[in-house]
Each structure stands twice: as structure tokens, then as C-alpha cells.
């Protein structure tokens, strides 16, 4: 039985994301935060030790993270948005842990995450994004801590995934580089944005083409979040009857036909 309502699926297709409250338990979130504090090697009781605006932790595979990523709620949501075209998560990450800081973050530009390497796999700026979303089925934002507007919530541009699909159309399998899409994304109208706020255990399931960005932390408690991709089993199909396409594919097709 589907978890997402028809309205939620329509929202995903048209705006590029859907928010899932209570996607995983608060207890799991707290266990995850404990592990992440250890990974930072900082003193959680001493704010003076939090000198950097962001610390990035890579992929982690401890039980709380695996359970969160594969909760019964999320597994059904994956199926609602992708059919069978997704792979179970065996780890979770990365984790951009954001701290209150007077030092400016340097990673707050609008972008779309890339899915496959270019000529140099060690240079992420040259990684690529194609209209078939090779290598990425969803962008997911897992909130492990309560996140308000002051706690550096991820910024999202609703409907930007449609414009990205249109921008990628005609470039076939080759697609465009992460840097090229990022430069183009600067021209998108960002007067209306959404903030990925919510209680610990909230997950935002986003279209892989959704333009998003980090921001400066202006609160007083660190923000703990994972931003993994969900990986596809195969490239998305963009031909045939739209009624037989999954919501991620339907959004791409709608974007290709999008005039503006």
C-alpha cells in the first residue's frame, strides 16, 4: 500500500520535493548524534571548541544510520517515487555538521549534486549530471537534530528541477559538469525558497535535479544532517506513456517540455 498520498506525489513532481515527518525514530536520531559527536572529536559541552562553521563526516554504516535509511516508512516512499528502481542503503552520508560560527561558510552556493565522474574522478567539479540522472535516484536530507530557520536549514528552490531537466535536455548521456550546472543555477529566480526545517527524524525526499544550497548557521546548537543520494538500479526511462513512468521520470519529462 502506498505511503504517499496522490497529493504528495503530485507535489514531488511539480515542486521537486516532499517532506516526510517521523520518517525514522527520535531515539535513532539521538543515537546517530552521539556517534557524530564522536566522529567530530569535539567537546559537545564546550561551544568554544566549535571553531569551524562546518565539519564534514563521510559515509557511516553503524546500525542507527542503516536503520534510519531503511525505515519501513522510507522504503515505501522510495517505492512510491521510484517503483523498483532503487538500491537499499548500506551506509549513510555525507554529514555536513554545521555549527554556530562567526566564520563564513564557503559552501553555500546553489547547485545540483552530480552523479557520475567526468575525465578526472578525483575532481568533483568535473563530475557530470545527465538528463537520465545517471547515478542518482533521489537527493535525501535526513534531519538528526531539530532544525529551525536559525539552524542552517538547507535552502530549496521549488520547481527548479524542471528547469534543470530542460537545461540538460539535448545533451544526452554526456550531460553537463557539476561546475557548469552550478554556474547556470546562479541565474535561477531564488526569490521564493523553501527551508528544510523540521524535528529530528524528518526526511526530505528531493528530485535529483532540485537546486539547493547550504547557509550560515545563526542559531546556538549544532545541526546534524545527512545528505545521501539514493542510487538507482538502472537509468531512468524517459520514453513511452507517461502514465507508466515513475514520479521521478514524470518530472524529468515535464521539465524537458518546460518552456521557461
Secondary structure, DSSP 8 states (H G I E B T S, - for coil): --SS-HHHHHHHHHHSEEEETTSS-HHHHHHHHHHHHHHHT--TT-GGG--SSEEEE--B-SHHHHHHHT-HHHHHHHHHHHTT-----SSB--EEEE---SS--S--S-B----B--S-TT-GGG-EE-TT-TT-SEEEEEESS-B-TTS---EE-TTHHHHHHHHHTTSTTT-EEHHHHHHHHTTS--SS-EE--B-TT-EEEEETT--EE-----SSS-B-EE--EE--SS----SS-GGGS-HHHHHHHHHHT---
